[in-house]
Amino acid sequence: MELVNSTRMVIGSTVGMEASGRELLVVVVKGTFRLPKLGEDVELHQEQLPLVMADTFTGAPGFSAPMHEVDFALRKHRCDILLLGGAYAPHGRPIKRIPVSLRIGNWTKTFAVVGNRRWDAGGGGVRTTGAESFVSQPFSYDVAFGGVDANHEDPAKHAAFMRNPVGRGFHKHLDSKWVHGTPLPNTEELDRPIDAPDGHYTPMSFGPVGRGWEPRSRYAGTYDDEWVERIFPFLPPDFDEQYYQAAPLDQQLPFPVGGQAVSLVNLTPDGERNFVLPAFEAPMTIFPKRAQREDYNATLDSIVFEPEFERFTMTWRITRALTFSIFEIAKVVVGRRGHEPWQKHTQVAFPNPVAAAPPHADDEMPSEV
């Protein structure tokens, strides 16, 4: 299959499989844009980030917060909204606690970022120390509420906070020798401060959630002896495509997304950014070897803001069922020639030549017509 890029963005394709065993062609378009400042328009970034081929983390995989997930999810039913970064004190004046918020259209998520604190378990009971001041404070699920309590001498009594096992602040056992002096999270719900190590708090961050965390893991399906004996290597029948959503549930927006006002508050050194999210079609044309061309508009299903690098990415996707295999597709053309800044202009001839296979020679290479 030939993949033709008529955009200034990055494209890629893969073949996946549904739980039913049906193969799918997945084509993605990923554009990197400059995060505009006051009075600026959104522009395509000169440096287009490559597609992510494997999940990345802040540290050791499985023991640290996810950063970027592979760009080849087979299908998403809502748009993941993600942000990687930190909080900034207004005007660079040290502060101990500050709200941060991200808004797209009518959707908003806000939480508090707090300076470093520790549990004080001396003198009976457990309390929090006062927060230290900060000018900037990075955040991720590494510093959100959660973690693993593996201090007890009996391994059977170890515990993990499965909504965020890589976080900090969680303790099942409140013995002072295990709790005293350990760090609290740097993020918390705006109206629910963290004050108990064994509490059930919502981990607060804007990043992707781990594939093995609750509640995401429950969508992965059942991998038991019956699956090994009767179903492997296919997905289990109770696999739910909700599993492909990388963002927490409260950061998944219904389609369509694009054209809405965006606001970032206390997420950049200048305090606030306001702009309008780009809204445009991502056309794709598929040329099967033995059928008419198929025209699609890809769906925007992933947005990742990275204020630290003054950029954000938008990813569009189509998922097409294959009748037999990928070899039934001759060519996929992504985008079209035009004058928008994300389109190529005279560099790419369009329409592109169509690849056609000889009618009775499946084993021959297609020829250009």
C-alpha positions in Angstrom: 0.0 0.0 0.0 1.3 3.4 -1.0 0.7 6.3 1.5 0.8 9.8 0.0 1.1 12.9 2.2 -0.4 16.1 0.7 -0.1 18.0 4.0 2.6 19.7 5.9 1.9 17.5 8.9 3.0 13.9 9.8 1.1 10.8 8.7 1.3 7.1 9.3 -0.7 3.9 9.0 -1.0 0.5 10.7 -3.1 -2.6 10.6 -4.9 -3.7 13.8 -7.5 -6.2 14.8 -10.9 -6.1 16.5 -11.9 -8.5 19.2 -13.9 -10.3 16.4 -10.7 -10.9 14.5 -11.6 -8.5 11.7 -8.5 -6.6 10.4 -8.6 -2.8 10.4 -6.6 -0.2 8.4 -5.8 2.8 10.7 -4.4 6.1 9.2 -3.5 9.0 11.4 -2.5 12.6 10.7 -0.6 14.5 13.4 -0.1 18.3 13.3 2.1 20.3 15.7 1.1 23.9 16.3 2.6 26.9 18.1 0.9 27.8 21.3 -0.1 31.4 20.5 0.6 34.3 22.8 -1.7 37.4 23.2 -2.5 38.8 19.8 -1.1 35.9 17.9 -2.9 33.4 15.6 -2.5 29.7 15.7 0.2 28.6 13.2 1.6 25.3 12.2 4.9 24.7 14.0 8.1 24.7 11.9 9.1 21.4 13.6 6.5 18.7 13.2 6.7 16.1 16.0 7.0 12.5 14.8 4.3 9.9 15.5 4.8 8.2 18.8 5.6 4.5 18.1 5.7 3.3 21.8 4.4 4.6 25.1 6.7 7.0 26.9 7.0 7.7 30.6 8.6 10.2 33.0 10.9 7.5 34.3 10.9 3.7 34.4 7.9 2.2 32.5 5.3 0.9 34.8 6.8 2.8 37.8 6.3 6.4 36.6 3.7 8.5 35.0 2.8 8.0 31.3 3.7 11.0 29.1 2.8 10.1 25.5 0.9 7.1 24.3 1.4 5.4 21.0 -0.4 7.3 18.2 -1.9 4.2 16.7 -4.9 3.5 18.8 -7.3 1.5 16.6 -10.3 3.7 17.4 -11.4 6.4 19.8 -15.1 7.3 20.5 -14.3 10.6 22.1 -11.5 13.2 21.9 -8.8 12.9 24.4 -7.7 16.2 25.9 -4.2 16.1 27.5 -1.7 18.5 28.9 1.8 18.0 30.1 3.4 20.8 32.1 3.3 22.7 35.4 1.9 25.6 37.4 3.3 29.1 37.4 2.9 31.7 40.1 1.4 35.0 38.9 4.0 37.6 38.0 6.8 35.3 39.2 5.9 35.9 42.9 6.3 32.8 45.1 3.1 31.2 46.1 2.1 28.1 48.2 -1.1 27.1 46.4 -2.6 28.0 43.1 -5.5 26.8 40.9 -4.7 25.8 37.3 -7.4 25.3 34.6 -7.8 24.2 31.1 -10.9 25.2 29.1 -12.1 24.2 25.7 -15.5 25.6 24.7 -17.9 24.8 27.5 -15.7 22.2 29.1 -13.3 23.1 32.0 -11.1 21.2 34.4 -9.5 22.9 37.4 -7.5 21.7 40.3 -5.0 23.1 42.8 -1.2 22.8 42.7 0.5 23.0 46.0 4.1 23.4 47.1 6.1 20.6 48.7 4.6 19.2 51.9 5.2 16.1 54.1 3.2 14.0 56.5 3.9 14.7 60.2 3.2 11.6 62.2 5.1 12.6 65.3 3.3 13.2 68.6 0.2 11.1 67.8 -2.0 11.4 64.7 -1.1 12.3 61.2 -1.0 15.9 60.0 0.3 17.8 57.0 3.2 20.2 57.2 2.8 23.7 55.8 3.4 24.0 52.0 6.6 25.4 50.7 6.5 28.4 48.3 7.2 28.0 44.6 7.4 30.0 41.4 6.9 27.1 39.1 5.8 23.5 40.1 5.8 20.7 37.5 3.0 18.2 37.9 2.1 14.8 36.6 0.6 11.7 38.1 4.0 11.1 39.8 3.1 13.9 42.2 -0.7 13.3 42.4 -2.3 11.4 45.2 -1.6 7.7 45.0 1.3 5.3 45.3 2.2 1.9 46.8 2.4 1.0 50.5 4.9 -1.8 50.6 6.4 -1.1 54.1 4.7 -3.9 56.1 6.9 -6.9 56.8 4.1 -9.1 55.6 3.8 -8.9 51.8 0.2 -9.9 52.0 -0.6 -6.6 53.7 1.0 -4.5 51.0 -1.4 -2.3 49.0 -1.5 0.0 46.0 -3.8 2.9 45.1 -4.8 1.5 41.7 -6.2 4.8 40.4 -2.6 6.0 40.5 -0.1 3.5 41.7 2.9 5.8 40.7 1.8 8.8 42.9 2.6 9.9 46.4 0.9 10.4 49.7 -1.1 7.1 50.0 -0.5 4.9 53.0 -2.7 2.0 54.1 -0.9 1.5 57.3 -0.5 4.6 59.5 2.4 3.5 61.7 4.4 6.6 62.2 7.7 5.0 61.2 6.3 4.4 57.8 4.4 7.7 57.3 6.4 10.4 59.1 8.4 12.6 56.7 7.0 11.1 53.5 5.9 13.6 50.8 2.3 14.6 50.1 1.0 15.2 46.6 1.6 18.5 44.8 -1.9 18.4 43.3 -5.3 18.0 44.8 -9.0 18.8 44.1 -9.7 22.5 44.4 -12.3 22.1 47.2 -11.0 19.0 48.9 -7.5 19.3 50.4 -5.7 16.1 51.1 -5.4 15.5 54.9 -5.4 11.7 55.4 -2.9 9.2 54.0 -5.5 6.5 53.8 -8.2 8.7 52.2 -9.8 8.1 48.8 -8.9 11.2 46.8 -9.1 11.7 43.1 -5.6 11.9 41.6 -5.3 15.3 39.8 -3.3 15.8 36.6 -4.0 16.5 32.9 -1.8 13.7 31.6 -2.7 10.2 30.3 -3.7 7.5 32.7 -1.8 4.2 32.9 -3.1 1.2 30.9 -3.2 -1.0 34.0 -4.8 1.6 36.3 -8.4 1.7 37.5 -10.8 2.3 35.9 -9.1 1.9 32.6 -7.9 -1.6 33.1 -11.4 -3.0 33.4 -12.0 -2.2 29.7 -9.0 -4.4 28.6 -11.0 -7.6 29.0 -10.4 -11.0 30.7 -7.1 -12.8 30.1 -7.6 -16.2 31.9 -6.9 -19.8 31.1 -9.9 -20.0 28.8 -8.6 -17.1 26.8 -5.2 -18.8 26.6 -6.6 -22.1 25.5 -9.5 -20.9 23.2 -9.0 -17.3 22.1 -5.3 -16.3 22.0 -3.9 -14.5 20.0 -7.2 -12.5 19.5 -8.6 -10.0 22.0 -11.0 -11.4 24.6 -14.7 -11.0 23.7 -15.2 -8.6 26.7 -12.6 -6.1 25.4 -14.1 -2.6 25.3 -12.8 0.0 22.9 -13.0 2.5 25.8 -9.6 1.1 26.7 -8.1 3.1 23.8 -9.0 6.4 25.5 -5.7 7.7 27.1 -7.3 10.6 29.0 -9.2 10.3 32.2 -12.9 10.2 31.7 -13.4 13.9 32.7 -11.0 14.9 29.9 -12.8 13.0 27.0 -14.9 15.4 24.9 -17.7 14.3 22.5 -17.1 14.8 18.8 -16.8 17.1 17.0 -13.9 19.1 18.5 -12.4 22.1 16.7 -13.2 25.8 16.5 -13.8 26.2 20.2 -12.2 28.9 22.4 -9.3 27.6 24.5 -8.0 29.0 27.8 -5.0 28.0 29.8 -4.8 29.7 33.3 -1.6 29.6 35.4 -0.1 27.0 33.1 2.4 29.4 31.4 4.8 32.0 32.9 2.6 34.9 31.5 -0.4 33.6 33.4 -3.0 33.0 30.7 -3.3 32.0 27.1 -6.5 32.4 25.0 -7.0 31.4 21.4 -9.3 29.5 19.1 -8.6 25.8 18.4 -8.1 25.2 14.7 -11.1 23.8 12.8 -10.6 22.2 9.5 -11.2 18.9 7.7 -8.6 16.3 7.3 -9.6 14.6 4.1 -8.4 11.1 3.1 -8.9 9.2 0.0 -8.6 5.4 -0.2 -8.0 3.7 -3.5 -8.9 -0.1 -3.3 -7.5 -2.2 -6.0 -10.8 -3.6 -7.1 -13.3 -0.9 -6.2 -14.1 2.7 -6.5 -12.2 5.4 -4.5 -13.5 6.1 -1.0 -13.5 9.6 0.4 -13.3 10.2 4.2 -12.9 13.1 6.6 -10.7 12.0 9.5 -11.9 12.6 13.0 -9.9 14.8 15.4 -9.6 12.5 18.5 -6.5 13.6 20.4 -5.1 17.0 21.5 -1.9 17.3 23.6 -0.9 20.7 25.0 2.8 21.2 26.0 3.0 24.8 27.3 6.6 24.3 28.4 7.6 23.9 24.7 5.1 26.5 23.5 3.3 23.9 21.3 0.3 21.5 21.0 -0.5 18.6 18.8 -3.7 17.5 17.1 -4.3 14.0 15.8 -6.9 12.9 13.3 -7.8 9.3 12.5 -9.8 7.1 10.2 -10.4 3.4 10.8 -11.5 1.3 7.9 -12.5 -2.4 8.1 -10.6 -4.6 5.6 -12.5 -7.4 3.8 -9.5 -9.7 3.4 -6.1 -8.0 4.1 -4.2 -4.8 3.7 -3.2 -6.0 0.2 -6.7 -5.0 -1.1 -5.7 -1.3 -0.8 -3.5 0.2 -3.5 -3.1 3.7 -2.2 -4.1 6.2 0.5 -3.9 9.9 -0.1 -4.0 12.1 3.0 -5.0 15.8 2.6 -5.4 17.7 -0.6 -3.6 20.5 -2.4 -4.7 23.9 -1.2 -3.6 27.2 0.2 -4.2 26.6 3.9 -1.0 26.7 6.0 -1.3 23.0 6.9 -1.6 22.0 3.2 1.1 21.5 0.7 0.8 23.8 -2.3 2.7 23.3 -5.6 5.1 20.7 -4.1 2.6 17.9 -4.6 0.8 17.1 -7.8 -3.0 16.4 -7.3 -4.9 14.4 -8.2 -2.5 11.7 -7.6 -2.1 8.8 -10.0 -4.3 5.8 -9.1 -2.7 2.4 -8.6 -4.7 -0.4 -10.3 -4.0 -4.1 -10.2 -4.4 -6.4 -13.3 -7.8 -8.0 -13.1 -6.6 -11.6 -13.0 -3.1 -11.4 -11.6 -3.3 -11.0 -7.8 0.4 -11.8 -7.4 1.5 -8.9 -9.7 2.5 -5.5 -8.5 0.0 -2.7 -9.3 0.8 -0.4 -12.2 0.2 3.4 -12.4 -2.6 4.6 -14.6 
